[in-house]
Amino acid sequence: MRAWRGLLVGLVVAMLAGGTIASAQKEPGKEADPFKNLALSNDQRSKLDTLTSERKTALTAGQQKIAEIRQRLVGLLSDKKASDKEIDKAADQLAKTDREMLLTEIKFHKAMRQLLTQEQLTTLSKGGK
């Protein structure tokens, strides 16, 4: 019994810490422009700005959804009345949302590959230098 309680507390702490770290990482002041040394054309810059804005909106919504699901999952895990089915459903929703965020990232990078030249992609992969 104590082992399960310890496991539950550890899981809750890990989930809450993960959410706190993720939110702390996205709060720094103004982010550096990773595209500034790529000699972008006006058209490339405009399209990249649009892609970046869409990506940011989607990822922010995904992070909020993940935080809500984690909170619900923690509540379920600490409630003896919650069924395994409810817990599994919340875990599945968390995995699905995480996958959707990964696909958003992949979609962004595929679109960027189509927009940038090979030289620009190489420069970007080296940190923009």
Secondary structure, DSSP 8 states (H G I E B T S, - for coil): -HHHHHHHHHHHHHHHHHHHHHHHHT-SSS---TTTTS---HHHHHHHHHHHHHHHHHHHHHHHHHHHHHHHHHHHHT-TTS-HHHHHHHHHHHHHHHHHHHHHHHHHHHHHHHHS-HHHHHHHHTT--
